C-alpha cells in the first residue's frame, strides 16, 4: 500500500513537471512574429500606444526597458519591437 502511494506520487509530480516545462517553451509561431506584430499585440492591448514617430530612438530604448517588465516580454521580443519603432523614425 505504501509503495503504491509513493509510486503514484512520483507519477503525479512527473506529470505536473512535464506540463509545466512544455508550457514554458516558446512556440515557433511566437518566435517568428515581427516587431510590428508584437507592438500591435502587446502595446495596444493595455492602452493607446503612441505611434512609432512620437519618440526618438533614445526615448524608445527607455520606453522599451520600462515596458518589457510591465508587458512581460522577452529580451528578443522587446528588441524586435524597439527595432521596428526605430525604423519607423527614419
N, C-alpha and C positions, 0 to 999 in steps of 0.2 A: 504494500500500500504506500509506504513512504517513498519507495523507489519510483513508483508511477507518478507521484506528486512532483518529485524532483524533475523527472523527465518532462512532464507536462509544463512545468515552469520554464525549463530551458527552451523548449519548443516555442513557448509563448514569447519569451524575451527575444529569441532569434527572429521570430516573425515581426515583432514590433521594430527591431533594429533594421531589418531589411526594408520595411515600408518607409521608415524614416530616412534611410540613406537613398532610396530611389526617388523620393520626393525632393531631395536636395540637389540632384543633378540638373544641370541646365540642358534643356532640350535643344536640339539643332535648330528648331523653328525660332526659338527665342534668341539664340546666339546669332542668327542670320539677320536680325532686324537692323534697319539703318538708323542713323541718328535722328532723322526726321520722323520715323515711325515711333521711336522711343520717346521723343519730345512730345509728339501728339498724344500718345497713350498715357504718359506719366505726368507731364506738366499740366495738361489741360484737365486732368482727372480731378484735381483738388481746387483749382482756381483758374481764373482767366490769365493764362501765362502771357507775359509780354512777348511781342513779336521779335524775331531774330535781330532786327535792326535797331531795337530800342536801347541796347547796351553796347559798349565797345568790347573788344576782345578780352582786355584785362578784367572788366567787370563780369563777363560771362564765366571766367575762371572762378571768381569769388562766388558767384551765384551757384555754379556747379558744385563747389565744395560744400556749400550750405545745404543745397537740395539733395545731394547724394545721400546724406544722412536722413533727411526728412522723408524722402521718397523711397528709401531702402533700395537704392540702385547699386549695382556692382561698379567697380572701377572701370571696367570695359564699357559698360552702358553709359556712364557719365562722360567718358572720353568721347564716345560716338556722338552724344548729344552736344557737347561743347564744340566739337569739330564742325558739326552741322551748323550751329549758331554762328560760329566764327566765319564759316564760308558764306553765310548769308550777308555778312557785313562787308564783304569785298565787292 
